[in-house]
Amino acid sequence: MKLKRYSSQPIFLPDPTSDWECYNVFNPAVIYHNGLFHMHYRAQGLDWISRIGYAVSEDGVRWNRMREPVLAPFDDDGTDSRGIEDPRVTEIDGVFYMCYTAYGRTFTGKGEPTHLGGGILPMIARSRNLIVWEPIGPIVRGENNKDHALFPRKINGRFAALHRRWPNVWIAYSDDLLTWREEDMAMVYGPRSDDPMAWDSKSVGGNGVPIETEHGWLLINHGYNEDRIYKFGVCLVDLEDPTQVINRPREPIFEPEELWELRGDVPNVVFSCANPVVDGRVYVFYGGGDHVIGLATCDLNELLDFARYG
């Protein structure tokens, strides 16, 4: 089972006339709503600070973009002063929620920072029109926690989110999206550290919003081994208890092959934050080389069969 590239070329490029998205556009969220694809993409320009841009498309290939970002660093305390990264957008009960990583110079946790230079916050914001966003708050503070995405419905009456406590994928629950208690978190799966040759033996993380099917939540993920070549895989977990892994095939479904995936601002990287399903087809939008945006697709039933039996 392999995802099929729409084209050997990227579908979305930096805008050389823009000061905030002239260098890189990558790692987009994409949601299908009211007959249109809505993209929120990470962009870097002259100051190298990541902002979130917005574009819209009828077919997922040809895009019209707004001239200004829809979400940019705003916190005077500096918790997002280095950028807003890697959005994932979910619609729940008519409200849109964006999970994004705030990267700042200010460390707000307990103890020592987990990385050089400051703090990482896995933030959530909400919107009713996909343009104006109101930040709500982070899932956790004071740890290197990324790759978070909300499930598209409540599970047992509560909001649920996947998040990545390196190197493992976790789940967290909340009643109001403000309070995420440690006792309501649990690990779902981790790297295949028992097999050094496995493509995901070093690190794993979630991709886009979980896909609900009759057989379980279909999760597309990413990972790498000691070679740090990012690849995609798939995992199927229980609908009412996502900590229960039904099956996790060992073979990847996508990896860097094109020149713009093998090279770029960061080489050997394909990274996805979006896998909307439209008319039975999975659209996997991804960043190539942390520089441009590509598209790969597959039939949902084929991917689900691979997740169940692969």
Stockholm file with secondary structure:
# STOCKHOLM 1.0

chainA/1-310         MKLKRYSSQPIFLPDPTSDWECYNVFNPAVIYHNGLFHMHYRAQGLDWISRIGYAVSEDGVRWNRMREPVLAPFDDDGTDSRGIEDPRVTEIDGVFYMCYTAYGRTFTGKGEPTHLGGGILPMIARSRNLIVWEPIGPIVRGENNKDHALFPRKINGRFAALHRRWPNVWIAYSDDLLTWREEDMAMVYGPRSDDPMAWDSKSVGGNGVPIETEHGWLLINHGYNEDRIYKFGVCLVDLEDPTQVINRPREPIFEPEELWELRGDVPNVVFSCANPVVDGRVYVFYGGGDHVIGLATCDLNELLDFARYG
#=GR chainA/1-310 SS CCCEESCSSCSBCCCTTCSSSSSEEEEEEEEEETTEEEEEEEEECTTCCBEEEEEEESSSSSCEECSSCSBCCCCTTSTTTTEEEEEEEEEETTEEEEEEEEEESCCCSSSSCSSTTSEEEEEEEEESSSSSCEEEEESCSSSCEEEEEECSSCBTTBEEEEEEETTEEEEEEESSSSCCCGGGEEEEECCCTTCTTSTTSSEEEECSCCEEETTEEEEEEEEECTTCCCEEEEEEECSSCTTSEEECCSSCSBCCCSHHHHSSSSSSCEEEEECCEETTEEEEEEEETTTEEEEEEEEHHHHHHHHHHC
#=GC SS_cons         CCCEESCSSCSBCCCTTCSSSSSEEEEEEEEEETTEEEEEEEEECTTCCBEEEEEEESSSSSCEECSSCSBCCCCTTSTTTTEEEEEEEEEETTEEEEEEEEEESCCCSSSSCSSTTSEEEEEEEEESSSSSCEEEEESCSSSCEEEEEECSSCBTTBEEEEEEETTEEEEEEESSSSCCCGGGEEEEECCCTTCTTSTTSSEEEECSCCEEETTEEEEEEEEECTTCCCEEEEEEECSSCTTSEEECCSSCSBCCCSHHHHSSSSSSCEEEEECCEETTEEEEEEEETTTEEEEEEEEHHHHHHHHHHC
//
